[in-house]
Amino acid sequence: RAGVFGTNSANYIVNAAGQTLQGYPTDANGNLLTGSLGDLRIKASTLPAKQTDSLEFVANLDGNMVPPAVAPIDPADVTSYNSTYTTKIFDSLGKEHTLTQYFANTGANTWTADYYVDGVAAGTQALTFDTDGQLTAPAGLVNVTVPPAVLPGASAQAIDIDYTATSQYGADFSVSTNLANGYTSGQQTGVGIDSKGNVFVNYSNGERQLQGQVVLASFVNPEGLKNVSGTAWVETIDSGAALVGTAGVAQYGKINSGTLENSNVDLTEELVTLMQGQRNYQANTKVISTQKDLDQILFSAM
């Protein structure tokens, strides 16, 4: 019930007494090893950068638009395209770049999307819609190769753009999804545990990484446990062996992270009750004292 944890010099999760938190660790890919119970350890203090390689993009292209007066698309000439949108992407070194899409109507239900990364041309893609405004082509992902000129020192990079659910209705241009993966490197900023016991490391770049899962123990006879300190108990023959499981499953409870258990006693109510008890005691004492004085007077008169 009492668990205030931190990390020691070896990055193991421990409490103030140096006892190690146990659970299921993760492999190199962040997958839980549920068959291996051991001491939980924070494996990475720095999160390496991840190169952007996919972009989920859902938008509505305004069906009221007509082909621009100027063709082809020229980013420097706003009259050569109808709409534009910019997405932040990262290379293999974690450096930030911008992928800008320029959309131009080319006729009934047809559009062209031109791609530029940091202002350098990166290709063109035709978009076709049916009479109901639904995207018909491209049928799959659009692969955009990032120009090598904008990637000095970084690995070659290509981004798969998914236009699924993009539409062409008679409404203003709008973007409902612009989700690119990838991120810059990050430094560890803290450790968090959710209600299922999953242990995450939070990083300065806004990402988090799974490090393991805390396990809970249940006993056939909890009353048979032996207390070895204020909040620590060990199994005995009477308690039976520990039944290990994860939070929220079967008989195992939840884990409340970042909470403090308060007393269930209302101090104000108890103080009032104490004052009433003291007053009653004093009144009873006075009755007994008066009764004693009357007895003495009665016996003296006899």
N, C-alpha and C positions, 0 to 999 in steps of 0.2 A: 504493500500500500504506500510505502514511502520510497520514492525513487528520484533522487536528484543526481543526474549523471553528467559526466564530462568525459574528456579523453586524457589519457596519460601520455608519457613521452613516446610510447610505442604506438600511439593512435588507437589503443583499445578503449572501448567505452566502459568506464568504471564509475563507482559511486565514491563518496567521501572516504569510505573505509578501504578503498582499493579493490573491492570485489567487482568482478567482470560481468557485464551483462551478456547473457547468452541467447542464442537464437540460430536462425538459418542464415548462413553467409550467402554471398553471390559469387558467380564466376566472373571471368574477365569481361563478359558481354553484359553484365548486370542482371543475369538470370538467377533466381533463387535456387539454392541447392537444398530442397526440402528434406532430403534424406540424410543431411549432414548437420548435426547439432554441434555448435562450438561457440567460442568467444567471438563476439561481434567486434569488428575492427574497421576503422575508416581507412580505405585503401588509397584514396587519391586526394591530396590537399589542393592540387591544381587540375582543372579540367581542360584538356587540350582543345584547341579550336576544331570546329567541324565545318567542312566545306559545304556550301549550299549546292544541292544537286536536284532539288525538286521544288516546284511552286504550284500550289493549288490556287487557281484564279477563276472566280465566278463574277461576271459582270453582266449588265444589260447595255447593249449598244442601241442608241436611240434610232428607232426605225423611221423617224421623221427626217433624218439627215439625208443630204444629197451629196454627191461627190464634190470634194473641194475644188476650188477654181484652179489651184496649182497642183501639179503632179510631176514627179513622184513625191513621196513624203520627204520633207526637209525639216528637221527639228528646229532649225533657226527661223522657219517661216510658219507662223501659226495658221496661215490660210491653206496649208498643204495637208492638214489632217483635221479630223473632227473631235477626237478625244485623246487624252493621254493619261498614263498612270505610271507611278514610279514605285519600285519595290527595293527594299534594302537586302543585299545579299553579302555573303562572306566567302573569301577564298580559303585555301588550305592553311594559310598563315594566320587566319583570323582577321585579316584586313577587310574593312568594309568597302563595298562598292554599290553602285546604283544600277538597277536594270529598269530601263524605261521603255514602255510600250506605247507606240503611236498608232492609233486606229483611224483608218480612212475608209469612207464608204466608196465602193467602186461600181455601184449599180444596185438593181433590185435584189435584196437579200444577200449581197456579197460585200465583203470587207477585206481590207489588208491590214495586217499587224506588222509593223516594223520594230525591230528590237535594237536598242543601243545600250551598251554598258559603259558607264563613265563617259558618255558622249561618242563612243566608237561604235560603228555599225556592227551588228551581230546577226543579221539575217532578216528574212521576211517570211510571213506565213499568210496564206489566204484562208478566210473564214467564210463559211456558207451556211445559210439558214433556210428552213423551209417556210411555207406560207403561214405557219402557226407561230413563227418566231423561234423555233427550236434549232439548236446547232446540229447540222448534219455532217460538216467536215471542218476540221480534221476529225476522224473517228477515234484516233488514239492520242497519245502524248505528242507534244511538239518539242523537239530537241533543239535547244539553242546553245551554240558553242560560244563561250566567252572569248573574246579576242585576246590572243597571247600578249598583245601590247599593254594590256591593263593588268597583267599578272606577273610583274617582275619578281622572280624568286619563288613564285608559288607554282603549284602543280597545275597541269591542264585541267580545265573545268568545263563541264557541260551541264545544262539545267533542263530538266523535263518539265514542261508546263502543261498542266491539266486544265482544259477549258470546259470540262463536263459541267452541265447546267447553265452555261453562259447562254444568254438569250438576246433576241432583237425584237423589242416591243416598242410601241409608240410612246415612250416615256424617256425622261432625261437619262443620260449616261450615269450609271451608278455601279459601284463595286461592293459586293456583299461578302466576298471572301478573297483575301490576299495573304495566303499562308505559305511562307517560304521556310524551309528548314535551314539548319546551319546556325553557327554562332561563333563569337570570338572566344578566346580562352578566358577562364575565370578563376578567381581565387576563392578558397573556402571561406564562407562567412558564418556558417553555423550548421547545427545538426537538428533535424526535426523528426518527430515520430507521429504517424497518424493513428487513427482509432483501430486499425487492423494490426498495428505493431510494425509497419514498414518503416525502416530507418532510412532517411534521406539526408544527403549532404546538399546544402544550399550554396550556390556560387554567386560571385559578384556580377556575372553576366545574365543573371535571372534564371539560369538553368538549375536543375537539381538532379541528383543521381542516386539510385537505389543502392544501399550498402548492405542490406540484410533485413531480417524480420524477427522481431522479438517473439519468443514463445512463452506460453503460460503453462503452469502445472496445476493439475487437479488431483485430489486424493479421495479415496473411498471414505476415509474417516479423518476429516481435517482436525477433529478434536484430539487425534492421536499424535499430532506433530509436536516436536520438542522445540521450545523457544531457546535460542542460543544468544540472542541479544534483543534490543528493543523492538526491532522490526524484522528480524531474521529467524527463520525456522528451518528445521531439518526433518526429513522423514524418519519414521521409526517403524517397528514391526506393527504397532497398533494402527498407524496411519495408512500403511500399505505403500506400494511403490508409486512414484509420481507418474501421472498420465499426462503426457505432453501434447499440447495443441496450440493453435493460433487464436487470437482474439476474435470474438464474434462467431465462433463455430461451436455447435453443440453446447456443452455446459460451460464453456469458457467465456468470461466476461469481456468487456471492452477495455481499451487502454485510453485513459484521458491524459493527453499530453499537455504540459504547460498549465496544470491546474494545481490548486492547493486545497487539501481537505481541511475544512473548518470544523470546529466543535458543533455538535448537534444540540448543545445546551443554550437556551436563551438566558444570558447572564442577567439581563434586566429583570426578567420574570423570577429568576432564582433569588436575586437580591431582595425583591419585594416579599417573596415567600419567607426568606430568612428574617426580615424585619418583623413580619407578622408573627413568626414563631417566637422571636425574642420578646415581643410585646405580650403574647399569650403566656410565656414563661414567667415574665415579671408579674402579670396579673395573678397567676396561680400561686406564685410565691407570697404575694400580699395576702391572699386568702388564707394560706396556711399560717402565716405569721399572726393574722388577726384571730384565727381559731385557737392558736396557742395562748395568746393573751387572755381570751375569754375563759379558757380552761383554767388558767392560773388564778383568775379572779374568782371563779366558781369554787375551786378547791380551797382557796383562802377563806371564803365565807363559811365553809363548812367547818 
